[in-house]
Amino acid sequence: MPQPPILRDRKLINVPPDLIVSGQSPDLNYGAHRIILMCISPYFQKVFQYSRNQIKTTITDEFGIDRSVDYIQLDINERETLSTILQYAYTGRVDLDVDFIQDLIIAADKYNIYGLIKESTRFLETRLNPDNCIGIHLFASFYNCFELERLARNYILGNFETIYQQSDEFLNLTTLTSLIEIFKTHFLYVSDELSVWHSLIKWIDHDAPLRVDHFEQLACLIRFGLIDDNALVYHVLNHPYVINNNRIQSIIQEVLETRKMLESCDKPTSVIYLNDTVKHQLAPRYPKDIIFVFGGRSLDVEFVSPEPIVEAYDHRAERWRQVNLEDPSGPRDHHQICVVGKYLFIIGGHHGPFNVFNSCRKLDLTTWTWSEIAPMKEKRAFHTSAIIDNHIYAIGGYNGARRTDSVERYDIEQNQWTSCSPMNERRSGAGAAVLNGKIYVVGGFRDSNYLNTGEVYDPISNQWMPISSMSKPRSSPAVVAFNGKLHVIGGLTSNGLLSSCEKYDPYQNKWDKMENEMLEKKCSAAAVVLEDKILVIGGWNGVGGLRTVELWCDKAKRWLLGTKLIKRRTGCAACVVTDVQNIENFAWLARENIAQERILNAFRLNSENNVDGSSFDNDELLDEFDQLQNRQAYSRAAPNNFDDIMDIDPN
């Protein structure tokens, strides 16, 4: 009786088989051992332990002796499937192929071979693509492969725009519930809600006679409130499917009117209640990326402890929320944060004037657990950092005794810091960013001097070279790389705080002023780039830490006020984490209430600020607003005025 190839070739066992395993084909049978199969499946345990009528068959061994052995026939038609099951049973390893992987999962599920299901799931996960993900999801759902179903669903929701544009599986999808789940969920990620509309039209047009009757049901799930007015009026409302559907027309008109009211600068004198349909239409979907803010202090005085609360910013909901990511080793200020792959690193910083750290911490972005990594060679606070080729550079700073020009590089794989060439000048409070594979460092403070100089580091030659100087000295500015240029924002000089900003072109070695100054003078703010905007977060205004957030809109060439932080922070650090797992733990949850909350909040402010001294007879409405706020499981920054609520620039 032949053995599986894995056994015949490697001769892993010498004990004669006591079992014949057969498939549905007469020539599909192998010799095996009951104890081996019992180790991989509770199904085989029950069959061999408790069956009293076990089928027997006779085989002739290699010595020509006939022996009676157990016989079991499995509902398997493919030789590769049965051979792979036996390979896994004897070696714990499998050679998988897309040609038979589905048959293998069906067999492994039927015979409770859970370890093989897990291996097959991992195999399919690595091969998910826009052309096969819908089919894999439907297959996993039908056969209760819950982990594979979850992975395929997340892939579909995260890559939907590519899928609907190029996948035949999407066009041929006949399961209406699958489309309903995709369109309805907050987890669907699209860069523009108009893509969801285009996907619906493309799906219906593929088989219009059979599918057009589903238009209204599916169209109600599209968030028309997230589509800009021009597209909504000229592309959506004028589409024949909408022209012939009064309900969808009514929803879109109501959305346009509600959005016009929300964007109006007029303060409401009465509360307008939005129905559930409009609330849903205006509810933003979850983002893929989250901004995290760590540390900093409410006052720029040494006896004030750094802020332990970590805040996360949902840029689609324009809301901050407190998240449970506090470092158990304690908070820091004037530190640096770097995100590399699936890890977030906190580098140096201090906790008071005599407690400057060389220690560094690592947050695993998949398990959300903290751990210690190798310390830097030198203590650093008020330093800057950069990332090139998955290496973290810690640059300059204050070591507790003096400003330093030293630079060191962290190797993530080796968990080791090595020294690099020092800068040309000692700097603390400098800013850095990476352009074209080089690190640009500008500004800072040294020996009672505010610096306007800058220099660039080439990691290949390990050399620093000077660049042209800024128009003004700047200590503790916010610095980011944006649209191919180095942007330096705010800062502190001997004459006080700055609101001015400038940008550096590395090809021309030239500085130019940004088109507009910030709305507020500040230094020691954190800055990140998200999508097409620069966000400047917190900072110091000469009195204390700030909650304000300013956004640079490059298209409009102006600064806008963003939603305020929960806590005042100077010397904080911020980062953008992309493709966040378990996004619901960090995004704003009450998304359906955002539009209604803005109306109630605006009405309350108008009621409190009623200049003629009269009061609105709407205590119940205000109580409802308080309940709405209290229903959140976390706090957020309360807007100070109507302009904050409407997220517009008051100037």
C-alpha positions, 0 to 999 in steps of 0.5 A, a space after each residue: 500500500 503506497 504511503 504519501 510522498 512526504 513519507 515515502 521520500 523522507 522515510 520519517 517512520 518505520 512502523 507499518 501502517 495500521 490504517 488505510 485512508 481512502 478518498 472517493 476515487 478507487 486509486 486514491 488511498 494511502 497507508 497511515 497511522 491512527 495515532 497520527 491522525 488522532 493528534 490533528 483532529 477531534 473527528 479522528 479521535 472519536 472515529 478511532 476511539 469510540 467506533 465499534 464497527 470499524 471497517 477492516 481491510 487487508 494489505 500485504 506488507 513489504 515482507 509479503 505478509 497479509 495484515 488486517 488494518 482499519 479502513 476509513 473513506 473520506 469525502 475527498 476527490 482530489 489527490 492533492 487534498 488528501 496528500 496535503 492533509 497527511 503531509 500536515 499530520 506527519 510533519 506539521 508543514 504544508 505545501 499549499 497552492 491556489 489550485 486546490 486550497 478551497 477544496 483543502 479548507 472544505 475538507 479540513 473544516 469537515 474533519 475538524 483539522 483546525 491547525 490546517 484551517 489556520 495554515 490555509 487562512 494565512 496562505 490565502 491572506 497573503 494572496 488577497 487581491 482586488 480580483 479574488 477578495 470577494 470570492 474568498 469572503 463569500 467562500 469563508 462566510 459559507 464555510 464558517 472560516 471566521 478569521 478568513 472571513 474577517 480578513 477578506 472583509 477588512 481587505 474589501 472595505 479598505 481597498 474598495 475603490 480599486 476593487 469596484 473599478 477593476 474586479 469582475 467579482 464585484 460586477 458579478 456579485 449577486 448577493 444583495 446583502 453583501 452590497 448592503 453590508 459594504 455600503 452601510 458600514 462606517 468601516 468602508 474606506 473611500 477617499 471620496 464618497 462619490 466613489 461609492 455612488 459610482 460603484 453603485 451605478 456601475 453594479 446596476 448598469 452591469 445588469 440593469 433589468 434585474 438590478 434597477 429595482 434595488 437602486 433605492 434600497 442601496 442608494 439610501 446607504 450612500 452618504 450623500 452628505 459627504 459628497 460636495 455640492 457640485 458633484 451632488 447637484 450636477 452628477 447625482 441629482 441629474 442621473 436618470 435613476 435619481 430623476 425617476 426616484 422621488 425618495 432619493 431626490 427628497 433625501 438629497 434635497 434635505 441633505 443639501 438644506 441641512 448642510 447649508 444650515 450647518 455651514 451658515 454663519 448665522 447662529 440658530 435661534 431654535 433647535 432643528 431636529 434631524 431625522 435618522 436618515 439625514 444623520 446617517 447621510 452626514 455621518 463620516 466613515 471611519 478614517 484609515 489614519 489616526 493622529 496620536 498626541 503624547 506628553 507635553 505640559 500644560 505650563 512651561 514650568 519645570 514643576 508641572 508634570 507632563 500630561 499622561 493622557 494620550 489623545 487621538 484625532 479622527 480627522 474625518 469626524 474632526 474630533 479628539 478623544 482620550 485613548 487608553 495608551 498611556 505608557 506605564 513608565 510615565 509621560 514625558 515632554 520635549 521628546 520625539 515620536 517616530 513611527 516605523 512599520 508596525 511600531 511607534 517609538 518614543 525617543 528621549 525627553 524629560 520629566 523636570 529639569 534634572 531628569 533628562 532621559 536617554 531611555 526609549 520606549 516602543 509601542 507595538 501597533 498590533 498588540 498595543 503593548 509597551 516595551 523598553 528598547 536600547 537607550 541612547 548613548 546620550 541623554 536628550 530633551 529638546 532634540 529632533 528626529 528623523 527616519 530614513 530607511 527604517 532607521 531613527 536618527 536622534 539629533 542634537 538637544 539638551 543633555 541636562 548640562 549643555 546643548 549638544 551637536 551629537 547625532 545617533 542612529 537606531 537600528 530597529 532590527 539590531 536594537 542598537 544605537 550607533 554614533 553618526 557625524 556630529 552637526 556643524 553647530 550645537 542645537 537644542 530646540 531645532 526642527 528636522 524633516 526628510 527630503 529626497 533621502 536627506 535630513 534637513 535640520 534648521 533653527 534652534 538655540 545655542 549659547 543664548 543665541 537663537 539660530 537661523 542657520 540650517 544644515 543637511 545630512 547625507 546618510 550615505 556619506 555620513 556628512 553634514 553640509 550647511 544650507 542657506 539661512 532662514 530669514 529669521 532665527 527660530 527656536 522650537 519651530 514646527 518643521 515638516 516636509 510638505 509638497 517637496 519643500 521644508 516648511 518651518 512654522 512659528 518658533 521663538 526669537 529674542 524678540 518673542 514668539 513668531 506666527 510667521 512661516 517659511 519654506 525651503 526649496 532644496 533644489 534652489 537652496 532658497 527660502 520663501 515666506 509662506 503665503 499667510 502667517 498662523 492665526 496665533 504666535 507659538 513655539 514648541 508645537 507638534 506638527 504632522 502632515 495628513 492628506 493635503 494639510 499640515 496640522 500644528 498641534 498645541 504649543 506655547 503662547 508665552 503664558 502656557 500650553 495651548 489646546 489650539 490646532 491650526 491647519 494649513 490648507 495649501 489649496 486655499 493658502 491659508 491657516 484654519 482653526 481646527 478642533 481643540 485638544 482635550 488638554 493644554 500641551 506644550 512640548 508634546 509630540 505627535 505622529 500619524 499612524 496609518 492603517 490603524 487596526 481596531 480603528 473603532 478603539 481610536 476613532 470617534 464612535 458617535 458618528 451619527 450624532 455629529 451633525 445634531 451635536 453641532 446644531 444643539 451646541 450652536 443653539 446653546 451658545 446662542 442661548 447663553 450669549 443672548 444680548 437682550 437678557 431674555 432666555 430661550 424656553 428650551 431647558 429640555 433641549 439644553 438638557 438633551 444636549 448635555 445628555 448627548 455629550 455625556 453619552 460619549 465614553 470619553 471627553 473632548 475639547 468643548 468649542 469656545 465659540 460658534 466659529 469653533 463649532 463650525 470649524 471655520 476661520 473667524 477672521 
